[in-house]
Amino acid sequence: MGPQFRGLFWHTLGRMLLLYFVPHLLLAVFFQFQYRRLQRDNLRAHLQVLAHQARCFRISAQAI
């Protein structure tokens, strides 16, 4: 393999990394952040429901 092909190989490899792997990596990072935010929001909503149920239970227990 001559030096001119070696340079072409590295140029092609660099372009492949930029055009194929970098967009996929960016998408993976974006969806990971979205998933973590969704989990956090779901946990917060779940805790709010539990707090509301506890308040309702205390009110109904006091009425008896």
C-alpha positions as CSV (number, residue, x, y, z in Angstrom):
1,M,0.0,0.0,0.0
2,G,1.6,3.2,-1.1
3,P,1.7,6.5,0.8
4,Q,-0.9,8.1,-1.4
5,F,-3.4,5.3,-0.5
6,R,-2.6,5.6,3.1
7,G,-3.5,9.2,3.1
8,L,-6.7,8.4,1.2
9,F,-7.5,5.7,3.8
10,W,-7.2,8.1,6.7
11,H,-9.2,10.8,4.9
12,T,-12.0,8.3,4.1
13,L,-11.9,7.0,7.7
14,G,-12.2,10.5,9.1
15,R,-15.1,11.4,6.9
16,M,-16.8,8.1,7.8
17,L,-16.4,8.9,11.5
18,L,-17.8,12.4,11.0
19,L,-20.7,11.5,8.7
20,Y,-21.8,8.3,10.3
21,F,-20.7,7.8,13.9
22,V,-21.0,11.4,15.2
23,P,-24.7,11.9,14.3
24,H,-25.5,8.5,15.8
25,L,-23.6,9.4,19.0
26,L,-25.4,12.8,19.2
27,L,-28.8,11.1,18.8
28,A,-27.9,8.5,21.5
29,V,-26.9,11.3,23.9
30,F,-30.0,13.3,23.2
31,F,-32.4,10.4,23.7
32,Q,-30.5,9.4,26.9
33,F,-31.1,12.8,28.4
34,Q,-34.8,12.7,27.3
35,Y,-35.2,9.3,28.9
36,R,-33.6,10.4,32.2
37,R,-35.9,13.5,32.2
38,L,-39.0,11.4,31.5
39,Q,-38.0,9.0,34.4
40,R,-37.5,12.0,36.8
41,D,-40.9,13.5,35.8
42,N,-42.6,10.2,36.3
43,L,-41.1,9.7,39.7
44,R,-42.2,13.2,40.7
45,A,-45.7,12.6,39.5
46,H,-45.8,9.2,41.3
47,L,-44.7,10.8,44.6
48,Q,-47.3,13.5,44.2
49,V,-50.0,10.9,43.8
50,L,-48.8,9.0,46.9
51,A,-48.8,12.3,48.9
52,H,-52.3,13.0,47.8
53,Q,-53.5,9.5,48.7
54,A,-51.8,9.8,52.2
55,R,-53.7,13.1,52.8
56,C,-57.0,11.6,51.7
57,F,-56.4,8.6,54.0
58,R,-55.6,10.9,56.9
59,I,-58.7,13.0,56.3
60,S,-60.9,9.9,56.1
61,A,-59.3,8.3,59.2
62,Q,-59.9,11.5,61.2
63,A,-63.6,11.5,60.1
64,I,-64.2,8.1,61.6
